C-alpha cells in the first residue's frame, strides 16, 4: 500500500526570523550564495506570513525588513 506524503509543515515564525538574520549576516560578510539564500528565506517567510492576520507583528516586521534586504541583495549584484 503506497504511503501518502503529507505536505511539509511550515517552519515556526521564529525559525524564519533567525534564518533571515543569519543570511543577512552571511551576505554582509560576502559569503558566496548568501544573496540567493536571503531571497529564499524572505520568500519562505512571506509564504508563512500570508496565512497570518494582517495585524500580526511578524508581518509588520517583515514589511519593514524587506526593503533593507532587497537593497543588500541589489548591492551585491552590482
mmCIF file of the N, C-alpha and C atoms, coordinates in Angstrom:
data_MODEL
# 
_entry.id   MODEL 
# 
loop_
_atom_site.group_PDB 
_atom_site.id 
_atom_site.type_symbol 
_atom_site.label_atom_id 
_atom_site.label_alt_id 
_atom_site.label_comp_id 
_atom_site.label_asym_id 
_atom_site.label_entity_id 
_atom_site.label_seq_id 
_atom_site.pdbx_PDB_ins_code 
_atom_site.Cartn_x 
_atom_site.Cartn_y 
_atom_site.Cartn_z 
_atom_site.occupancy 
_atom_site.B_iso_or_equiv 
_atom_site.pdbx_formal_charge 
_atom_site.auth_seq_id 
_atom_site.auth_comp_id 
_atom_site.auth_asym_id 
_atom_site.auth_atom_id 
_atom_site.pdbx_PDB_model_num 
ATOM 1   N N  . UNK A 1 1  ? 0.846  -1.169 0.000  1.00 0.00 ? 1  UNK A N  1 
ATOM 2   C CA . UNK A 1 1  ? 0.000  0.000  0.000  1.00 0.00 ? 1  UNK A CA 1 
ATOM 3   C C  . UNK A 1 1  ? 0.900  1.244  0.000  1.00 0.00 ? 1  UNK A C  1 
ATOM 4   N N  . UNK A 1 2  ? 0.770  2.098  -1.021 1.00 0.00 ? 2  UNK A N  1 
ATOM 5   C CA . UNK A 1 2  ? 1.629  3.278  -1.096 1.00 0.00 ? 2  UNK A CA 1 
ATOM 6   C C  . UNK A 1 2  ? 1.298  4.269  0.011  1.00 0.00 ? 2  UNK A C  1 
ATOM 7   N N  . UNK A 1 3  ? 2.329  4.860  0.552  1.00 0.00 ? 3  UNK A N  1 
ATOM 8   C CA . UNK A 1 3  ? 2.103  5.844  1.613  1.00 0.00 ? 3  UNK A CA 1 
ATOM 9   C C  . UNK A 1 3  ? 1.806  7.199  0.984  1.00 0.00 ? 3  UNK A C  1 
ATOM 10  N N  . UNK A 1 4  ? 0.923  7.926  1.605  1.00 0.00 ? 4  UNK A N  1 
ATOM 11  C CA . UNK A 1 4  ? 0.598  9.259  1.120  1.00 0.00 ? 4  UNK A CA 1 
ATOM 12  C C  . UNK A 1 4  ? 1.490  10.251 1.851  1.00 0.00 ? 4  UNK A C  1 
ATOM 13  N N  . UNK A 1 5  ? 2.144  11.078 1.085  1.00 0.00 ? 5  UNK A N  1 
ATOM 14  C CA . UNK A 1 5  ? 3.028  12.069 1.676  1.00 0.00 ? 5  UNK A CA 1 
ATOM 15  C C  . UNK A 1 5  ? 2.226  13.274 2.115  1.00 0.00 ? 5  UNK A C  1 
ATOM 16  N N  . UNK A 1 6  ? 2.508  13.713 3.318  1.00 0.00 ? 6  UNK A N  1 
ATOM 17  C CA . UNK A 1 6  ? 1.874  14.912 3.844  1.00 0.00 ? 6  UNK A CA 1 
ATOM 18  C C  . UNK A 1 6  ? 2.734  16.113 3.474  1.00 0.00 ? 6  UNK A C  1 
ATOM 19  N N  . UNK A 1 7  ? 2.110  17.261 3.204  1.00 0.00 ? 7  UNK A N  1 
ATOM 20  C CA . UNK A 1 7  ? 2.917  18.440 2.922  1.00 0.00 ? 7  UNK A CA 1 
ATOM 21  C C  . UNK A 1 7  ? 3.754  18.801 4.145  1.00 0.00 ? 7  UNK A C  1 
ATOM 22  N N  . UNK A 1 8  ? 4.932  19.321 3.889  1.00 0.00 ? 8  UNK A N  1 
ATOM 23  C CA . UNK A 1 8  ? 5.807  19.707 4.999  1.00 0.00 ? 8  UNK A CA 1 
ATOM 24  C C  . UNK A 1 8  ? 5.161  20.821 5.800  1.00 0.00 ? 8  UNK A C  1 
ATOM 25  N N  . UNK A 1 9  ? 5.281  20.721 7.107  1.00 0.00 ? 9  UNK A N  1 
ATOM 26  C CA . UNK A 1 9  ? 4.725  21.753 7.974  1.00 0.00 ? 9  UNK A CA 1 
ATOM 27  C C  . UNK A 1 9  ? 5.529  23.041 7.812  1.00 0.00 ? 9  UNK A C  1 
ATOM 28  N N  . UNK A 1 10 ? 4.834  24.154 7.914  1.00 0.00 ? 10 UNK A N  1 
ATOM 29  C CA . UNK A 1 10 ? 5.515  25.450 7.815  1.00 0.00 ? 10 UNK A CA 1 
ATOM 30  C C  . UNK A 1 10 ? 6.425  25.630 9.016  1.00 0.00 ? 10 UNK A C  1 
ATOM 31  N N  . UNK A 1 11 ? 7.617  26.169 8.781  1.00 0.00 ? 11 UNK A N  1 
ATOM 32  C CA . UNK A 1 11 ? 8.520  26.384 9.910  1.00 0.00 ? 11 UNK A CA 1 
ATOM 33  C C  . UNK A 1 11 ? 7.954  27.446 10.843 1.00 0.00 ? 11 UNK A C  1 
ATOM 34  N N  . UNK A 1 12 ? 8.229  27.329 12.115 1.00 0.00 ? 12 UNK A N  1 
ATOM 35  C CA . UNK A 1 12 ? 7.754  28.346 13.042 1.00 0.00 ? 12 UNK A CA 1 
ATOM 36  C C  . UNK A 1 12 ? 8.323  29.712 12.676 1.00 0.00 ? 12 UNK A C  1 
ATOM 37  N N  . UNK A 1 13 ? 7.581  30.738 13.003 1.00 0.00 ? 13 UNK A N  1 
ATOM 38  C CA . UNK A 1 13 ? 7.957  32.101 12.649 1.00 0.00 ? 13 UNK A CA 1 
ATOM 39  C C  . UNK A 1 13 ? 9.330  32.459 13.192 1.00 0.00 ? 13 UNK A C  1 
ATOM 40  N N  . UNK A 1 14 ? 9.650  32.050 14.393 1.00 0.00 ? 14 UNK A N  1 
ATOM 41  C CA . UNK A 1 14 ? 10.954 32.389 14.973 1.00 0.00 ? 14 UNK A CA 1 
ATOM 42  C C  . UNK A 1 14 ? 12.101 31.774 14.171 1.00 0.00 ? 14 UNK A C  1 
ATOM 43  N N  . UNK A 1 15 ? 11.906 30.590 13.636 1.00 0.00 ? 15 UNK A N  1 
ATOM 44  C CA . UNK A 1 15 ? 12.943 29.976 12.808 1.00 0.00 ? 15 UNK A CA 1 
ATOM 45  C C  . UNK A 1 15 ? 13.130 30.772 11.518 1.00 0.00 ? 15 UNK A C  1 
ATOM 46  N N  . UNK A 1 16 ? 12.036 31.276 10.971 1.00 0.00 ? 16 UNK A N  1 
ATOM 47  C CA . UNK A 1 16 ? 12.132 32.093 9.771  1.00 0.00 ? 16 UNK A CA 1 
ATOM 48  C C  . UNK A 1 16 ? 12.896 33.384 10.051 1.00 0.00 ? 16 UNK A C  1 
ATOM 49  N N  . UNK A 1 17 ? 12.603 33.998 11.165 1.00 0.00 ? 17 UNK A N  1 
ATOM 50  C CA . UNK A 1 17 ? 13.321 35.222 11.546 1.00 0.00 ? 17 UNK A CA 1 
ATOM 51  C C  . UNK A 1 17 ? 14.808 34.941 11.695 1.00 0.00 ? 17 UNK A C  1 
ATOM 52  N N  . UNK A 1 18 ? 15.125 33.875 12.393 1.00 0.00 ? 18 UNK A N  1 
ATOM 53  C CA . UNK A 1 18 ? 16.530 33.509 12.587 1.00 0.00 ? 18 UNK A CA 1 
ATOM 54  C C  . UNK A 1 18 ? 17.229 33.277 11.247 1.00 0.00 ? 18 UNK A C  1 
ATOM 55  N N  . UNK A 1 19 ? 16.551 32.598 10.345 1.00 0.00 ? 19 UNK A N  1 
ATOM 56  C CA . UNK A 1 19 ? 17.142 32.313 9.039  1.00 0.00 ? 19 UNK A CA 1 
ATOM 57  C C  . UNK A 1 19 ? 17.390 33.599 8.254  1.00 0.00 ? 19 UNK A C  1 
ATOM 58  N N  . UNK A 1 20 ? 16.454 34.512 8.288  1.00 0.00 ? 20 UNK A N  1 
ATOM 59  C CA . UNK A 1 20 ? 16.634 35.782 7.578  1.00 0.00 ? 20 UNK A CA 1 
ATOM 60  C C  . UNK A 1 20 ? 17.830 36.541 8.141  1.00 0.00 ? 20 UNK A C  1 
ATOM 61  N N  . UNK A 1 21 ? 17.895 36.657 9.463  1.00 0.00 ? 21 UNK A N  1 
ATOM 62  C CA . UNK A 1 21 ? 19.031 37.368 10.063 1.00 0.00 ? 21 UNK A CA 1 
ATOM 63  C C  . UNK A 1 21 ? 20.351 36.672 9.769  1.00 0.00 ? 21 UNK A C  1 
ATOM 64  N N  . UNK A 1 22 ? 20.370 35.361 9.800  1.00 0.00 ? 22 UNK A N  1 
ATOM 65  C CA . UNK A 1 22 ? 21.593 34.602 9.509  1.00 0.00 ? 22 UNK A CA 1 
ATOM 66  C C  . UNK A 1 22 ? 22.073 34.890 8.080  1.00 0.00 ? 22 UNK A C  1 
ATOM 67  N N  . UNK A 1 23 ? 21.127 34.898 7.145  1.00 0.00 ? 23 UNK A N  1 
ATOM 68  C CA . UNK A 1 23 ? 21.504 35.145 5.757  1.00 0.00 ? 23 UNK A CA 1 
ATOM 69  C C  . UNK A 1 23 ? 21.926 36.598 5.535  1.00 0.00 ? 23 UNK A C  1 
ATOM 70  N N  . UNK A 1 24 ? 21.331 37.514 6.283  1.00 0.00 ? 24 UNK A N  1 
ATOM 71  C CA . UNK A 1 24 ? 21.758 38.915 6.192  1.00 0.00 ? 24 UNK A CA 1 
ATOM 72  C C  . UNK A 1 24 ? 23.213 39.044 6.644  1.00 0.00 ? 24 UNK A C  1 
ATOM 73  N N  . UNK A 1 25 ? 23.563 38.400 7.733  1.00 0.00 ? 25 UNK A N  1 
ATOM 74  C CA . UNK A 1 25 ? 24.942 38.429 8.222  1.00 0.00 ? 25 UNK A CA 1 
ATOM 75  C C  . UNK A 1 25 ? 25.897 37.773 7.223  1.00 0.00 ? 25 UNK A C  1 
ATOM 76  N N  . UNK A 1 26 ? 25.474 36.655 6.642  1.00 0.00 ? 26 UNK A N  1 
ATOM 77  C CA . UNK A 1 26 ? 26.313 35.983 5.647  1.00 0.00 ? 26 UNK A CA 1 
ATOM 78  C C  . UNK A 1 26 ? 26.541 36.881 4.435  1.00 0.00 ? 26 UNK A C  1 
ATOM 79  N N  . UNK A 1 27 ? 25.484 37.576 4.002  1.00 0.00 ? 27 UNK A N  1 
ATOM 80  C CA . UNK A 1 27 ? 25.600 38.476 2.860  1.00 0.00 ? 27 UNK A CA 1 
ATOM 81  C C  . UNK A 1 27 ? 26.541 39.630 3.189  1.00 0.00 ? 27 UNK A C  1 
ATOM 82  N N  . UNK A 1 28 ? 26.398 40.173 4.363  1.00 0.00 ? 28 UNK A N  1 
ATOM 83  C CA . UNK A 1 28 ? 27.271 41.263 4.821  1.00 0.00 ? 28 UNK A CA 1 
ATOM 84  C C  . UNK A 1 28 ? 28.726 40.812 4.861  1.00 0.00 ? 28 UNK A C  1 
ATOM 85  N N  . UNK A 1 29 ? 28.960 39.555 5.181  1.00 0.00 ? 29 UNK A N  1 
ATOM 86  C CA . UNK A 1 29 ? 30.325 39.015 5.253  1.00 0.00 ? 29 UNK A CA 1 
ATOM 87  C C  . UNK A 1 29 ? 30.863 38.602 3.879  1.00 0.00 ? 29 UNK A C  1 
ATOM 88  N N  . UNK A 1 30 ? 30.030 38.735 2.842  1.00 0.00 ? 30 UNK A N  1 
ATOM 89  C CA . UNK A 1 30 ? 30.476 38.409 1.494  1.00 0.00 ? 30 UNK A CA 1 
ATOM 90  C C  . UNK A 1 30 ? 30.527 36.925 1.191  1.00 0.00 ? 30 UNK A C  1 
ATOM 91  N N  . UNK A 1 31 ? 29.734 36.132 1.909  1.00 0.00 ? 31 UNK A N  1 
ATOM 92  C CA . UNK A 1 31 ? 29.730 34.681 1.666  1.00 0.00 ? 31 UNK A CA 1 
ATOM 93  C C  . UNK A 1 31 ? 29.068 34.367 0.335  1.00 0.00 ? 31 UNK A C  1 
ATOM 94  N N  . UNK A 1 32 ? 29.641 33.442 -0.433 1.00 0.00 ? 32 UNK A N  1 
ATOM 95  C CA . UNK A 1 32 ? 29.042 33.052 -1.716 1.00 0.00 ? 32 UNK A CA 1 
ATOM 96  C C  . UNK A 1 32 ? 27.642 32.468 -1.523 1.00 0.00 ? 32 UNK A C  1 
ATOM 97  N N  . UNK A 1 33 ? 26.730 32.872 -2.375 1.00 0.00 ? 33 UNK A N  1 
ATOM 98  C CA . UNK A 1 33 ? 25.373 32.334 -2.345 1.00 0.00 ? 33 UNK A CA 1 
ATOM 99  C C  . UNK A 1 33 ? 24.464 32.947 -1.291 1.00 0.00 ? 33 UNK A C  1 
ATOM 100 N N  . UNK A 1 34 ? 24.974 33.871 -0.491 1.00 0.00 ? 34 UNK A N  1 
ATOM 101 C CA . UNK A 1 34 ? 24.169 34.430 0.590  1.00 0.00 ? 34 UNK A CA 1 
ATOM 102 C C  . UNK A 1 34 ? 23.009 35.275 0.062  1.00 0.00 ? 34 UNK A C  1 
ATOM 103 N N  . UNK A 1 35 ? 23.203 35.945 -1.067 1.00 0.00 ? 35 UNK A N  1 
ATOM 104 C CA . UNK A 1 35 ? 22.119 36.752 -1.633 1.00 0.00 ? 35 UNK A CA 1 
ATOM 105 C C  . UNK A 1 35 ? 20.931 35.886 -2.032 1.00 0.00 ? 35 UNK A C  1 
ATOM 106 N N  . UNK A 1 36 ? 21.215 34.782 -2.694 1.00 0.00 ? 36 UNK A N  1 
ATOM 107 C CA . UNK A 1 36 ? 20.139 33.859 -3.078 1.00 0.00 ? 36 UNK A CA 1 
ATOM 108 C C  . UNK A 1 36 ? 19.488 33.238 -1.849 1.00 0.00 ? 36 UNK A C  1 
ATOM 109 N N  . UNK A 1 37 ? 20.305 32.884 -0.870 1.00 0.00 ? 37 UNK A N  1 
ATOM 110 C CA . UNK A 1 37 ? 19.758 32.279 0.349  1.00 0.00 ? 37 UNK A CA 1 
ATOM 111 C C  . UNK A 1 37 ? 18.870 33.271 1.093  1.00 0.00 ? 37 UNK A C  1 
ATOM 112 N N  . UNK A 1 38 ? 19.267 34.534 1.113  1.00 0.00 ? 38 UNK A N  1 
ATOM 113 C CA . UNK A 1 38 ? 18.440 35.551 1.768  1.00 0.00 ? 38 UNK A CA 1 
ATOM 114 C C  . UNK A 1 38 ? 17.123 35.725 1.020  1.00 0.00 ? 38 UNK A C  1 
ATOM 115 N N  . UNK A 1 39 ? 17.190 35.774 -0.298 1.00 0.00 ? 39 UNK A N  1 
ATOM 116 C CA . UNK A 1 39 ? 15.966 35.905 -1.094 1.00 0.00 ? 39 UNK A CA 1 
ATOM 117 C C  . UNK A 1 39 ? 15.021 34.733 -0.831 1.00 0.00 ? 39 UNK A C  1 
ATOM 118 N N  . UNK A 1 40 ? 15.558 33.522 -0.763 1.00 0.00 ? 40 UNK A N  1 
ATOM 119 C CA . UNK A 1 40 ? 14.715 32.349 -0.478 1.00 0.00 ? 40 UNK A CA 1 
ATOM 120 C C  . UNK A 1 40 ? 14.119 32.414 0.923  1.00 0.00 ? 40 UNK A C  1 
ATOM 121 N N  . UNK A 1 41 ? 14.905 32.852 1.888  1.00 0.00 ? 41 UNK A N  1 
ATOM 122 C CA . UNK A 1 41 ? 14.398 32.972 3.261  1.00 0.00 ? 41 UNK A CA 1 
ATOM 123 C C  . UNK A 1 41 ? 13.261 33.983 3.318  1.00 0.00 ? 41 UNK A C  1 
ATOM 124 N N  . UNK A 1 42 ? 13.399 35.088 2.595  1.00 0.00 ? 42 UNK A N  1 
ATOM 125 C CA . UNK A 1 42 ? 12.326 36.095 2.562  1.00 0.00 ? 42 UNK A CA 1 
ATOM 126 C C  . UNK A 1 42 ? 11.062 35.534 1.915  1.00 0.00 ? 42 UNK A C  1 
ATOM 127 N N  . UNK A 1 43 ? 11.235 34.795 0.826  1.00 0.00 ? 43 UNK A N  1 
ATOM 128 C CA . UNK A 1 43 ? 10.063 34.200 0.170  1.00 0.00 ? 43 UNK A CA 1 
ATOM 129 C C  . UNK A 1 43 ? 9.360  33.200 1.080  1.00 0.00 ? 43 UNK A C  1 
ATOM 130 N N  . UNK A 1 44 ? 10.145 32.386 1.771  1.00 0.00 ? 44 UNK A N  1 
ATOM 131 C CA . UNK A 1 44 ? 9.532  31.421 2.712  1.00 0.00 ? 44 UNK A CA 1 
ATOM 132 C C  . UNK A 1 44 ? 8.769  32.153 3.808  1.00 0.00 ? 44 UNK A C  1 
ATOM 133 N N  . UNK A 1 45 ? 9.357  33.220 4.310  1.00 0.00 ? 45 UNK A N  1 
ATOM 134 C CA . UNK A 1 45 ? 8.700  33.988 5.370  1.00 0.00 ? 45 UNK A CA 1 
ATOM 135 C C  . UNK A 1 45 ? 7.394  34.597 4.876  1.00 0.00 ? 45 UNK A C  1 
ATOM 136 N N  . UNK A 1 46 ? 7.393  35.130 3.665  1.00 0.00 ? 46 UNK A N  1 
ATOM 137 C CA . UNK A 1 46 ? 6.158  35.699 3.129  1.00 0.00 ? 46 UNK A CA 1 
ATOM 138 C C  . UNK A 1 46 ? 5.088  34.635 2.930  1.00 0.00 ? 46 UNK A C  1 
ATOM 139 N N  . UNK A 1 47 ? 5.497  33.447 2.518  1.00 0.00 ? 47 UNK A N  1 
ATOM 140 C CA . UNK A 1 47 ? 4.516  32.372 2.337  1.00 0.00 ? 47 UNK A CA 1 
ATOM 141 C C  . UNK A 1 47 ? 3.836  32.040 3.666  1.00 0.00 ? 47 UNK A C  1 
ATOM 142 N N  . UNK A 1 48 ? 4.604  32.004 4.737  1.00 0.00 ? 48 UNK A N  1 
ATOM 143 C CA . UNK A 1 48 ? 4.041  31.721 6.059  1.00 0.00 ? 48 UNK A CA 1 
ATOM 144 C C  . UNK A 1 48 ? 3.206  32.903 6.533  1.00 0.00 ? 48 UNK A C  1 
ATOM 145 N N  . UNK A 1 49 ? 3.717  34.105 6.338  1.00 0.00 ? 49 UNK A N  1 
ATOM 146 C CA . UNK A 1 49 ? 3.022  35.300 6.836  1.00 0.00 ? 49 UNK A CA 1 
ATOM 147 C C  . UNK A 1 49 ? 1.705  35.556 6.123  1.00 0.00 ? 49 UNK A C  1 
ATOM 148 N N  . UNK A 1 50 ? 1.591  35.074 4.891  1.00 0.00 ? 50 UNK A N  1 
ATOM 149 C CA . UNK A 1 50 ? 0.319  35.240 4.178  1.00 0.00 ? 50 UNK A CA 1 
ATOM 150 C C  . UNK A 1 50 ? -0.828 34.534 4.899  1.00 0.00 ? 50 UNK A C  1 
ATOM 151 N N  . UNK A 1 51 ? -0.500 33.573 5.723  1.00 0.00 ? 51 UNK A N  1 
ATOM 152 C CA . UNK A 1 51 ? -1.526 32.837 6.454  1.00 0.00 ? 51 UNK A CA 1 
ATOM 153 C C  . UNK A 1 51 ? -1.848 33.477 7.807  1.00 0.00 ? 51 UNK A C  1 
ATOM 154 N N  . UNK A 1 52 ? -1.109 34.517 8.164  1.00 0.00 ? 52 UNK A N  1 
ATOM 155 C CA . UNK A 1 52 ? -1.304 35.189 9.450  1.00 0.00 ? 52 UNK A CA 1 
ATOM 156 C C  . UNK A 1 52 ? -2.222 36.397 9.275  1.00 0.00 ? 52 UNK A C  1 
ATOM 157 N N  . UNK A 1 53 ? -2.877 36.834 10.346 1.00 0.00 ? 53 UNK A N  1 
ATOM 158 C CA . UNK A 1 53 ? -3.716 38.039 10.249 1.00 0.00 ? 53 UNK A CA 1 
ATOM 159 C C  . UNK A 1 53 ? -2.878 39.243 9.830  1.00 0.00 ? 53 UNK A C  1 
ATOM 160 N N  . UNK A 1 54 ? -3.507 40.168 9.120  1.00 0.00 ? 54 UNK A N  1 
ATOM 161 C CA . UNK A 1 54 ? -2.793 41.354 8.624  1.00 0.00 ? 54 UNK A CA 1 
ATOM 162 C C  . UNK A 1 54 ? -2.201 42.191 9.752  1.00 0.00 ? 54 UNK A C  1 
ATOM 163 N N  . UNK A 1 55 ? -2.775 42.128 10.906 1.00 0.00 ? 55 UNK A N  1 
ATOM 164 C CA . UNK A 1 55 ? -2.287 42.933 12.031 1.00 0.00 ? 55 UNK A CA 1 
ATOM 165 C C  . UNK A 1 55 ? -1.160 42.239 12.800 1.00 0.00 ? 55 UNK A C  1 
ATOM 166 N N  . UNK A 1 56 ? -0.741 41.092 12.338 1.00 0.00 ? 56 UNK A N  1 
ATOM 167 C CA . UNK A 1 56 ? 0.282  40.310 13.032 1.00 0.00 ? 56 UNK A CA 1 
ATOM 168 C C  . UNK A 1 56 ? 1.617  41.058 13.076 1.00 0.00 ? 56 UNK A C  1 
ATOM 169 N N  . UNK A 1 57 ? 2.298  40.992 14.212 1.00 0.00 ? 57 UNK A N  1 
ATOM 170 C CA . UNK A 1 57 ? 3.585  41.668 14.413 1.00 0.00 ? 57 UNK A CA 1 
ATOM 171 C C  . UNK A 1 57 ? 4.657  41.155 13.449 1.00 0.00 ? 57 UNK A C  1 
ATOM 172 N N  . UNK A 1 58 ? 4.659  39.874 13.166 1.00 0.00 ? 58 UNK A N  1 
ATOM 173 C CA . UNK A 1 58 ? 5.653  39.317 12.250 1.00 0.00 ? 58 UNK A CA 1 
ATOM 174 C C  . UNK A 1 58 ? 5.487  39.891 10.851 1.00 0.00 ? 58 UNK A C  1 
ATOM 175 N N  . UNK A 1 59 ? 4.273  40.066 10.419 1.00 0.00 ? 59 UNK A N  1 
ATOM 176 C CA . UNK A 1 59 ? 4.040  40.672 9.095  1.00 0.00 ? 59 UNK A CA 1 
ATOM 177 C C  . UNK A 1 59 ? 4.566  42.096 9.063  1.00 0.00 ? 59 UNK A C  1 
ATOM 178 N N  . UNK A 1 60 ? 4.319  42.853 10.128 1.00 0.00 ? 60 UNK A N  1 
ATOM 179 C CA . UNK A 1 60 ? 4.827  44.234 10.191 1.00 0.00 ? 60 UNK A CA 1 
ATOM 180 C C  . UNK A 1 60 ? 6.356  44.230 10.150 1.00 0.00 ? 60 UNK A C  1 
ATOM 181 N N  . UNK A 1 61 ? 6.965  43.322 10.918 1.00 0.00 ? 61 UNK A N  1 
ATOM 182 C CA . UNK A 1 61 ? 8.419  43.213 10.949 1.00 0.00 ? 61 UNK A CA 1 
ATOM 183 C C  . UNK A 1 61 ? 8.958  42.904 9.552  1.00 0.00 ? 61 UNK A C  1 
ATOM 184 N N  . UNK A 1 62 ? 8.336  41.970 8.861  1.00 0.00 ? 62 UNK A N  1 
ATOM 185 C CA . UNK A 1 62 ? 8.791  41.573 7.535  1.00 0.00 ? 62 UNK A CA 1 
ATOM 186 C C  . UNK A 1 62 ? 8.632  42.707 6.529  1.00 0.00 ? 62 UNK A C  1 
ATOM 187 N N  . UNK A 1 63 ? 7.532  43.447 6.608  1.00 0.00 ? 63 UNK A N  1 
ATOM 188 C CA . UNK A 1 63 ? 7.338  44.592 5.712  1.00 0.00 ? 63 UNK A CA 1 
ATOM 189 C C  . UNK A 1 63 ? 8.410  45.656 5.933  1.00 0.00 ? 63 UNK A C  1 
ATOM 190 N N  . UNK A 1 64 ? 8.852  45.827 7.158  1.00 0.00 ? 64 UNK A N  1 
ATOM 191 C CA . UNK A 1 64 ? 9.892  46.811 7.444  1.00 0.00 ? 64 UNK A CA 1 
ATOM 192 C C  . UNK A 1 64 ? 11.270 46.312 7.007  1.00 0.00 ? 64 UNK A C  1 
ATOM 193 N N  . UNK A 1 65 ? 11.518 45.036 7.162  1.00 0.00 ? 65 UNK A N  1 
ATOM 194 C CA . UNK A 1 65 ? 12.834 44.469 6.885  1.00 0.00 ? 65 UNK A CA 1 
ATOM 195 C C  . UNK A 1 65 ? 13.086 44.230 5.399  1.00 0.00 ? 65 UNK A C  1 
ATOM 196 N N  . UNK A 1 66 ? 12.061 43.919 4.650  1.00 0.00 ? 66 UNK A N  1 
ATOM 197 C CA . UNK A 1 66 ? 12.228 43.567 3.230  1.00 0.00 ? 66 UNK A CA 1 
ATOM 198 C C  . UNK A 1 66 ? 12.951 44.633 2.413  1.00 0.00 ? 66 UNK A C  1 
ATOM 199 N N  . UNK A 1 67 ? 12.604 45.905 2.529  1.00 0.00 ? 67 UNK A N  1 
ATOM 200 C CA . UNK A 1 67 ? 13.331 46.899 1.724  1.00 0.00 ? 67 UNK A CA 1 
ATOM 201 C C  . UNK A 1 67 ? 14.839 46.901 2.005  1.00 0.00 ? 67 UNK A C  1 
ATOM 202 N N  . UNK A 1 68 ? 15.226 46.743 3.251  1.00 0.00 ? 68 UNK A N  1 
ATOM 203 C CA . UNK A 1 68 ? 16.644 46.676 3.604  1.00 0.00 ? 68 UNK A CA 1 
ATOM 204 C C  . UNK A 1 68 ? 17.296 45.451 2.961  1.00 0.00 ? 68 UNK A C  1 
ATOM 205 N N  . UNK A 1 69 ? 16.634 44.318 3.073  1.00 0.00 ? 69 UNK A N  1 
ATOM 206 C CA . UNK A 1 69 ? 17.176 43.083 2.487  1.00 0.00 ? 69 UNK A CA 1 
ATOM 207 C C  . UNK A 1 69 ? 17.316 43.215 0.973  1.00 0.00 ? 69 UNK A C  1 
ATOM 208 N N  . UNK A 1 70 ? 16.326 43.810 0.340  1.00 0.00 ? 70 UNK A N  1 
ATOM 209 C CA . UNK A 1 70 ? 16.393 43.982 -1.109 1.00 0.00 ? 70 UNK A CA 1 
ATOM 210 C C  . UNK A 1 70 ? 17.562 44.880 -1.503 1.00 0.00 ? 70 UNK A C  1 
ATOM 211 N N  . UNK A 1 71 ? 17.781 45.961 -0.754 1.00 0.00 ? 71 UNK A N  1 
ATOM 212 C CA . UNK A 1 71 ? 18.929 46.826 -1.033 1.00 0.00 ? 71 UNK A CA 1 
ATOM 213 C C  . UNK A 1 71 ? 20.237 46.056 -0.858 1.00 0.00 ? 71 UNK A C  1 
ATOM 214 N N  . UNK A 1 72 ? 20.307 45.214 0.171  1.00 0.00 ? 72 UNK A N  1 
ATOM 215 C CA . UNK A 1 72 ? 21.512 44.418 0.393  1.00 0.00 ? 72 UNK A CA 1 
ATOM 216 C C  . UNK A 1 72 ? 21.764 43.478 -0.788 1.00 0.00 ? 72 UNK A C  1 
ATOM 217 N N  . UNK A 1 73 ? 20.723 42.789 -1.231 1.00 0.00 ? 73 UNK A N  1 
ATOM 218 C CA . UNK A 1 73 ? 20.850 41.850 -2.347 1.00 0.00 ? 73 UNK A CA 1 
ATOM 219 C C  . UNK A 1 73 ? 21.229 42.600 -3.621 1.00 0.00 ? 73 UNK A C  1 
ATOM 220 N N  . UNK A 1 74 ? 20.574 43.729 -3.878 1.00 0.00 ? 74 UNK A N  1 
ATOM 221 C CA . UNK A 1 74 ? 20.869 44.501 -5.073 1.00 0.00 ? 74 UNK A CA 1 
ATOM 222 C C  . UNK A 1 74 ? 22.299 45.022 -5.077 1.00 0.00 ? 74 UNK A C  1 
ATOM 223 N N  . UNK A 1 75 ? 22.785 45.457 -3.922 1.00 0.00 ? 75 UNK A N  1 
ATOM 224 C CA . UNK A 1 75 ? 24.148 45.982 -3.873 1.00 0.00 ? 75 UNK A CA 1 
ATOM 225 C C  . UNK A 1 75 ? 25.170 44.874 -4.125 1.00 0.00 ? 75 UNK A C  1 
ATOM 226 N N  . UNK A 1 76 ? 24.827 43.651 -3.764 1.00 0.00 ? 76 UNK A N  1 
ATOM 227 C CA . UNK A 1 76 ? 25.724 42.515 -4.002 1.00 0.00 ? 76 UNK A CA 1 
ATOM 228 C C  . UNK A 1 76 ? 25.827 42.210 -5.488 1.00 0.00 ? 76 UNK A C  1 
ATOM 229 N N  . UNK A 1 77 ? 24.758 42.439 -6.234 1.00 0.00 ? 77 UNK A N  1 
ATOM 230 C CA . UNK A 1 77 ? 24.745 42.066 -7.642 1.00 0.00 ? 77 UNK A CA 1 
ATOM 231 C C  . UNK A 1 77 ? 25.350 43.148 -8.535 1.00 0.00 ? 77 UNK A C  1 
ATOM 232 N N  . UNK A 1 78 ? 25.666 44.303 -7.981 1.00 0.00 ? 78 UNK A N  1 
ATOM 233 C CA . UNK A 1 78 ? 26.255 45.398 -8.796 1.00 0.00 ? 78 UNK A CA 1 
ATOM 234 C C  . UNK A 1 78 ? 27.721 45.208 -8.966 1.00 0.00 ? 78 UNK A C  1 
# 
